[in-house]
Amino acid sequence: MKRLAQAVSLTGQPEAFAGSVMNSSSDLVARTRQGEQDAFRLIFERYSRPVLSFIYDMVGNREVAEDLTQETFVRAYRGLGALREEAKLSTWLFGIAKNVARESLRSRARTDQHLDLDHEAVLDLSDREPVPVNQLLSKELNALIERSLAALDDDKRLVFTLKIFQQCSYEEIAEITGFSISKLKTDLHRARAEMRKRISPYVRSWS
Amino acid sequence: MKCDDCLNLLEEFVDGELAGDGLEQVNNHLVICQRCSSQLESMTAEMEVYARYDRELEIAPSMWQAIAARTVSESRAVDSHSPRGFSEWFTGLFTAPRFRYAFSGALAVAVIAVVVGVMYLRTHQQQPKPIDVVAGTHDLVTPPDNTGDMTPPRQSDVIKPAAGSDISQVKVAANRNPRVMSKAPDDPGVLYSDVAYSELAERDTAEHIKQSENLLRSLRSLQATEDDSEIDVTYEKAMSRRLLSENEVLRQDAETAGKFPVKELLKDLEPFLTEIANLPDKTTATQLRELKDRVQKTEIVAALVSYDD
């Protein structure tokens, strides 16, 4: 009967099977807390890509980012009982991912993190005139952004990534980072300026 | 609004964070100011560049497998620390380092004492004795007309009072150890059954049947507009797989306990769970309709509902 002890109780959720709309964050969290592994798998499927992208932007290394994403979800599973507002699952997950990424960055030299950028080899634009963005090869553009991101300090990269790539609100960024709104606005403004400075020599519309 | 004020707010404007008067003032200013409008265009172009950023990352299936392996092993570890049943607790006494030898020795002495006591009573008793058991040694009683047989009967054994024996004696025995025997209230074919089954397995079975009923109902409510359209049944499949493994356990339990109507109901349910579990993730409307027709035709949902009632 051990298997049954882990069964999901649907008491009070008569509409729980009514199609995919039932899979709200709150519902998935509740079901995961009751021991339903499939619910946690759905959480993973929904959030693994943004979490992996975010961590990759923070650490700049594909393999490290994959390991840290795995670690993020394991910690999330362990800590799900402490999540107060289930609707803010994504914010909470990004908060864990931020901690995991920062721990990793602290434990490694920053230079080690970014020396092996995946697109390093294809980025050789130094002697080229600025071109319209649509004339840049995709790999060139990716490498340009990655290198520019890597050059930002941790706080600026964190805020910039959450706002520009993950489309978080200022309020959400403040929750994830623990920064005040005024600090994150300042960091974001400076990050934008630094990114512009690094990218504009290669992209005509930015010149 | 002056240009400096507008430019200071432009990032918030692009980020969609501006509201109220500030938003209105910036909007009004952008209509009349070429310089600020051009700055806005530049920032919008930046955002378009960032939107083209592709990290070319893929989520490898091995990532979830690794996470599942770690979380499942932790769940099991938690389970092993959760409250256990009597049998696990009892077994644990023999494996706990502090009690391993002391408890085993004490139990051996107790068993010897009981055996000697029983033998003494047998040789001296002249009148039929009430049925009795040694608590903790076996679960069911020795039939009153077979006092010479020391072999504990199997859990599924049905004990009927022998002709001429006093039913009140049986009740006394049951009262001494209520876990041992009780009247099965819902099955006239079985006079006595294990209370442990009645209370635990019946609750699990009721829960299981309710969930199965909900699953079949939700399947019936899935709609598709065209025959060749695909319907995502990933969740229903996953749920069905879990219910299927439960179903097997509960069906066997019901059979062992002599709960034949329950066993038959679970047996009828099993093919549907198997079929749903084996559906493709994206099933066609035709497949789904055939399954729904079978659900309808066999009235399995009605049978499940009647169990709830």
Contacts between the chains, C-beta under 8 A, distances in Angstrom:
chain1	res1	chain2	res2	distance
A	1	B	200	6.6
A	1	B	201	7.2
A	1	B	204	6.5
A	1	B	249	7.3
A	1	B	253	7.9
A	2	B	79	7.1
A	3	B	245	6.3
A	3	B	246	6.3
A	3	B	249	6.2
A	4	B	204	4.5
A	4	B	207	8.0
A	4	B	208	7.4
A	4	B	246	5.8
A	4	B	249	6.8
A	4	B	250	7.5
A	5	B	79	7.7
A	6	B	75	7.8
A	6	B	79	7.7
A	7	B	204	7.3
A	7	B	207	6.5
A	7	B	208	7.1
A	7	B	211	7.5
A	7	B	242	7.4
A	7	B	246	6.3
A	8	B	211	7.3
A	8	B	242	7.7
A	9	B	207	6.8
A	10	B	210	7.0
A	10	B	211	5.6
A	10	B	214	6.2
A	11	B	207	8.0
A	14	B	214	6.8
A	16	B	214	6.7
A	17	B	214	5.0
A	17	B	215	5.8
A	17	B	217	7.0
A	17	B	218	3.1
A	17	B	235	7.7
A	17	B	236	7.1
A	17	B	239	7.3
A	18	B	218	5.7
A	18	B	221	6.3
A	19	B	218	7.1
A	19	B	221	7.4
A	19	B	222	6.7
A	20	B	232	6.4
A	20	B	235	6.9
A	22	B	235	7.8
A	23	B	235	7.1
A	35	B	75	6.6
A	36	B	242	8.0
A	37	B	68	6.6
A	37	B	71	7.3
A	37	B	72	6.6
A	37	B	75	8.0
A	38	B	235	7.5
A	38	B	238	4.3
A	38	B	239	7.5
A	38	B	242	7.5
A	40	B	71	6.8
A	41	B	64	6.4
A	41	B	68	7.2
A	42	B	235	7.8
A	44	B	64	5.7
A	44	B	67	6.5
A	45	B	64	7.9
A	48	B	59	5.0
A	48	B	63	7.0
A	48	B	64	7.7
A	49	B	57	7.3
A	49	B	59	6.0
A	52	B	57	5.5
A	52	B	59	6.5
A	53	B	55	5.7
A	53	B	57	6.2
A	56	B	55	5.6
A	56	B	57	6.0
A	57	B	55	7.7
A	62	B	57	7.0
A	65	B	57	7.5
A	66	B	60	7.1
A	66	B	63	6.3
A	69	B	63	6.7
A	70	B	63	5.6
A	70	B	66	5.5
A	70	B	67	5.6
A	73	B	67	4.9
A	74	B	67	5.8
A	74	B	70	5.1
A	74	B	71	6.3
A	77	B	67	7.5
A	77	B	71	4.5
A	77	B	74	7.5
A	78	B	71	8.0
A	78	B	74	6.9
A	133	B	45	7.7
A	133	B	48	7.3
A	133	B	49	5.3
A	133	B	52	7.1
A	138	B	52	7.5
A	138	B	54	6.4
A	141	B	49	7.2
A	141	B	52	6.0
A	141	B	53	7.0
A	142	B	53	6.2
A	142	B	54	5.9
A	142	B	55	7.0
A	142	B	56	7.2
A	145	B	49	7.8
A	145	B	50	7.0
A	145	B	53	4.9
A	146	B	55	8.0
A	163	B	15	6.5
A	164	B	47	7.4
A	164	B	50	5.2
A	165	B	50	6.9
A	165	B	53	7.1
A	169	B	17	6.9
A	170	B	15	7.4
A	170	B	17	5.4
A	185	B	11	7.8
A	185	B	12	7.6
A	188	B	11	7.1
A	189	B	11	6.1
A	192	B	11	6.9
A	192	B	46	7.5
A	195	B	46	7.9
A	196	B	46	6.7
A	199	B	49	7.0
A	203	B	49	6.3
A	205	B	42	7.4
A	205	B	45	4.5
A	205	B	49	8.0
A	206	B	42	7.2
A	206	B	45	6.9
A	206	B	46	6.6
A	206	B	49	7.5
